């Protein structure tokens, strides 16, 4: 298997601060070599979804990775969704004992791409203790997360679904003003095992249509819970996240 050069990606834990409720806000900083990219939580057909193993940590009850607005790239004619340069992934940390330090230790399996995509595994560790202090790098990353659309998904997105040979076809109509540039739509069912094709999109005024095929591991039609489907629309300099849709027709 091809190996990425050792200096392609560097990882660092940013210690961040502790909130009044005892939770901590930390960050994982990834610094990529020029010309290299890595992936968002939904990488696109050309990407590798990142996976995190925090089992080596101490005094850790849970970690929630938050995702800043990603970039859309074209790699060998396929869409990928991710990051280049330096990116900070905010981490919401819950300790078993908020009054004691948290030792973060992670093994991260991720993909990096230049002209080809290569899987790599990196390790990172850091100590989180005391009140900490505000870190603008983490705060900036939090502020660039896709914003939740006003009004809620059930009032903003309608979905039509129909069975196909190996799954379901979904057609969503999203009521959303233009975000600028070439907009991309990402469709995420609640079950991450369901493969989703790259949506075909079409915009008319404030209505953005997206069509995709959803194929489960069984490769058969299935019941889709519309309320649990997440839609993310990524535009030039802005991104919006909408949860759920109502039946269309």
N, C-alpha and C positions, 0 to 999 in steps of 0.2 A: 504493500500500500504506500502511496506517495506520502511524504512527510513535509509539513510546512517548515520553513526556516524558523529557528528558535526565537528570532527577534520580531516575528510577525505581529504578535499580540502580547501585551503586558497587562496584568490585572492587579488592582490594588483596592483594598477596603478603605473607604472613607468613614471615619468613626462617627461623625455626625453628632446628634444631640438626643437627649431624653425628653419626652413630652410629659406634661403634668400628670397624665394618667398612667405613667410608668412605661409606656411603649417607647421604643427607640426608633429614630429615623437615621438610617445609615445609607451608604451608597457603595455600589460596585463600579469602579472606574475601569473601563477597557480602553487601552490605547493601541490603535492599529497602525502598522507601518503604512507609508504612503502607497496608494494604489490597492490596498487590501480592504475588504469589507467583511462584516459579520451580520448576523440575522436577528430579526425581530421575533416575537413569540410565534407569529405565523410567517414562515420564511418565504412562501411562494413556491412554485413548482421547482425552481432551481436551487432551493436552499435546504438547510439542515436545521431543524428546530433545536434551540439550546435546551439543555437539561442540567439541573442543579442538584447536587447531592450534598446536603448540609449535615449528614449524620456524624461527621467528626467534630461538630460543635459542642460546646458545653454551656449549660444553663440556658438552653434555647428551646422555647416551646413552639415557635413557628416563624417562618419568613414569608413575606409576600413581596414578590418582585414587581415593581411598577415600571411601565414601559413608556419612555418618551416617544414623541412623534417620530416615526421612522422615515427613511428615504425609499423611493422606488428606483430600482436599478434594472437594467436589461443585461442579462448575461447569456450570451450565445442564443439570442432570440427568445429567451424565457424571462418572465418577470421574477424578480426577487425583491424582498422587502427587508430592509435592515439599516445598518449604520456604517459610516466610514469615519476616519479620523479618531477623535476621542469622544467616547460616550459614557455618561454616568447613568446607571440603572438604580433608581432609588429603592431602598429596602425598608420595609416596615417590619420591625423586629419585636417579637413578643418573648419576654424572658420567663423562665419558670419562677425565678425570684427577682423581681425588678430592682431590689436593693443590692444585688450582687452583680459583679461584672459578667458580661457575656463574651465568650470566646467563639468567634465565628471561624469556621473552617469549611471550605467548599471545594468540591471537585466539579468542574464545569466542563461538560462535553458540548462542543460547539463547532460550527463550520466557519471557515474563513475562505475567502475567494479573492483571487486576482484574475488570471485568465482561466483558471480551473478552480473548483471548489474542493477543499480538503478538510476532513474532520480532524479536530485536535482536542486534547484534554489538557486543561490547565488547573492548577491548584492555587488557592489564595486563602490567607488567614489574617485575622485582625482581632484586637482586644477592644471591647467597648465597655468603658467604665465611667462612673460618675455622671455628672450632668452633661458633660460634653460641651460642644459649642456649635453655633450656627455655621453652616458651610454653604456658601453661595452656589457652589457647583451642584450640590444636591438640590437646593431650592430651585435653581434654574431648570433642572431636569424635571422636577415635579410640575413646574409651571408649563412645560411643553408637552405634557401628556395629552392625548386626545381628549377634548372636552366632551362632557355629557350633553347631548342635545336637550334643549328645553322642550317640555311637553310630553316626554316619554315615548318609547318605541311604539306602544299600542296605538298611539294617535298619529304617529309620524311615518310608519312603514306599513304597507300592506304586502302580503305574500300570497302567491298562488303556487301550489305544489301539485305535482302529478307524478305517478309512478313511471319509471323507465326500467329497462331490463335488469340493471344491476343496482338500482337505488331509486332516488327521487330527483326530479327536476324542480328547481325553485326559481321563481320570477318575483323579484322584489321591486316595489315602487317606493322610493324614498322622497319625502317632501322636505327638501333642504336647499337653501340658496347655494349658488356656486361658491366653491372654496378656492377657485383659481387654479390655473395650470391644467395639466392632464390629470384629472381626478382618478383615483383608484378606489375600488370597493373591495373590502375583505369581509367574507362571510364565515362566521365561526359557530358551528353547532356546539351544544354543551358537551358532546362526546368527542374528545380529540382524536379518536380512532377513525372518525368519518372523514374520508378524503373529499375535498371540495375543489372542483375545477376553477381555473382562473375565470372570474366573472366577465361576461360580455356586457359592457355598459353603454347606455345611451341617455343623453340629457336633453330635456325640452323645458326650458324655463327653470322653474324651481323643482321640477320632477326629474329625479335620477333613477333610471331603470337598470337593474342588474340581473343577469340570468346566469345560473350555474347548475352543475350537476353534483349531487351529494351521493357518495358511494360508501356504504358501511362495510365492515369486515365480512359480513355474510354475503355481500354482493347481491342483495335482494331489496325490493321495495320495503320501506319501514315507516313507522308512525313518527312523524316529526313534530315535536313540541315547539310551536312557533314562538312561544313566550321566552324560550331559553336561547334563541339564536341571537348572536351579537353581530351587529353591522358596524364596520369602521370605514368611514370615508376619509381618504387622505388626499389633500390638495396641496397647492403651493403655499407653504407657510402656515397651514392650518389643518387640523384633523378633528373629526367629530365621531363620537361613539354613541350608538343607539342600541338599546337592549330590547329585543322582542319585536314582533309584528302581529298584525291581525289578519284574518283571512280576507283575501281580496276577491274580486268578482264583480 
